Amino acid sequence: MNGALKRMMLYCVTQLPRQSKQASIVMLDVLLLPVALILCLSLQQNQFPPITGLVQTWQAIGILMLIAGLLSVVMGIHKIQLKAYEIRALGITAFHAVIMSSATGLLDTLTNGPHPVTTAVTFGFVYFALAAGSRFGLLHILRSIYRSKEEQIPVLIYGAGRTGQQLARALKTDDAIMPVAFIDDNPGLQSTMIQGLRVYSPVTIETLAEETGAERVLLAMPSAPRVRLAQVAVKLEDMGLSVETLPSFAELTVRPSRLLDQLAPVPADQFLGRPELDSEMPAGTEEYADKSVLITGAGGSIGSELCRQILGCQPRKIVLMELSELALYTITKELAPRADALDIELIPTLGSVTDAPIVRKILRDHDVQVVLHAAAYKHVPIVERDPLAGFSNNVFGTHTLANASFEAGVERFILISTDKAVRPKNMMGASKRLAETVVQDLASRSDPAKGQTVFSMVRFGNVIGSSGSVIPLFRDQINNGGPVTLTHRDVTRYFMTIPEAARLVLVAGTFATGGDVFVLDMGDPISIYNLAHQMIAAAGSTPRDADNPDGQIEIVLTGLRPGEKLEEELLIGEGQTTTPHPKILQARETHLSEIEVAACIKALRSAIETADEDALRETVARWVEGGEALGQDAALPSA
């Protein structure tokens, strides 16, 4: 079929209304009747029937054609799509042919025709063969036409069992996807032909993909363990292939909830070791109602959740400040519909908290009354490797924003901190401790009774689901078939959910009186080693370690990273008091004097401006409690 003819047929097929297509099928059944009758007579007489005989019976042929058309419409044969023409449709076509055969015999008898009964029977068989055959032929032509419209995507099917065969059969009717081969681990199936496709060994996948142009593999192994599927998928993706999997039909029909359970995220409180506190903590909406609220780091894990929850407090305006353009776009797009519905003004602003002119302009232009400072570099290994950038952002960003807030007369300033700031063993924790020190210094010089800023800090542990946290890391490693990596068998951490963390920040803003450090009673610390076991079990697999060498997911101990603690702390001092909520604790900790803070900031600024990492570590060792070890590679300054 040449290109011009294909294009013409494609135009006709795609532009023809459905009613016209159905009428064409009826017309096909009608026109096939005289053809079938002529073929039947030719078979019986072993020659083309005489023209005179056909002329004499033209009235009978016309009546039969009318009956064939009406019967086709009544039986709905014309509504059966060509791509859906299968066993049931063949049965309807056969019944149609039987009726037409009977009508032919009856009409011949009533008109004293010369034809024996066998003629009517033969006619029925011939008519059925033509009707069914023409439809399969049209289907083949239509597929050829559609395939000329757009290139089919070649795919490999991994698994030549029953599911793979059903998949291949289904894809053969697809206009966009074309299965080119099976892949199977069973040596007994390899080199055989199934569904017209050859079965190959997995070792030939790379060569086969290159030869066929296939870039996608469909895993048709619904009964295989999830770990096995993950291992196969990882190997295929390493070859540069896109991998998709199929659920078993049993899971979709008999046990539909099982598949949904596998796809749904594991509830966060399953790994907390305690009930979630989100619903127990008061909302504190009165402190944010009808206020202009600035949230820095608005596109991050904590910042974005603060944005979501602050909407429920009915502020007048929410100013989103974010350094990442993509993160700012994403959170703005998410919040805009809700903000519009609640008549809350949403102001996205792009910029860094270290840029003093931009910070002052934002505070002034939007008359900011509450600042929630969540912007920070928080990943321990990254800040450990690049401490100059980490301190510039975490310490001087906080210093710039807090001073600008104080000068602008902001009512409340809340710093989001971390448990790693308590006697830090890494540079990220040290940077957050110095950020706390900056806020504590301003709090000591601010008088809320005179309408000046109320400064406070909120300190919490690891947040489940935040970027870079251990639970998403473990989940990805488990989904990839392992291994699960952790640094030490005895490492423990406090955990809380993202909603808990955001709610804690908002509640702390209502309790603060100035210079407060708030922490959440998060229960007992959780063993990360036990957490890995729990997550592997939750994924339906078994861990493999020294105690269980036959498990499916291996657990590998990599050793503590630089600056990593076995255990984290939440309080620097011994004293702690309760707040109006029993699960929120408050600590009033000692801090540097104003002169000491000024000296520390001056030393930090000099170290960062000269990119002197040794000087930076010396400053940390001198001014951060517990930071002596961080400066052990540098000579401590004289007293």
CORMOSUL-V442925 format. One record per helix or strand of 3 or more residues. SS is the DSSP state (H for helix, E for strand). FROM is the first residue (numbers start at 1). TO is the last residue. Records with the same first field share a line. If there is no record, write none. Layout:
BEGIN
SS=FROM-TO + FROM-TO
END
This chain:
BEGIN
H=3-15 + 18-45 + 51-56 + 58-75 + 77-79 + 82-84 + 87-110 + 117-149 + 162-171 + 202-212 + 226-238 + 249-253 + 256-263 + 268-270 + 285-287 + 301-311 + 325-341 + 356-365 + 380-385 + 387-408 + 419-421 + 427-445 + 448-450 + 470-479 + 498-511 + 528-538 + 594-609 + 613-623 + 628-631
E=153-158 + 177-183 + 197-200 + 216-219 + 242-245 + 292-296 + 317-322 + 345-350 + 370-373 + 412-418 + 454-460 + 462-464 + 484-486 + 495-497 + 516-520 + 543-545 + 553-557 + 584-587
END
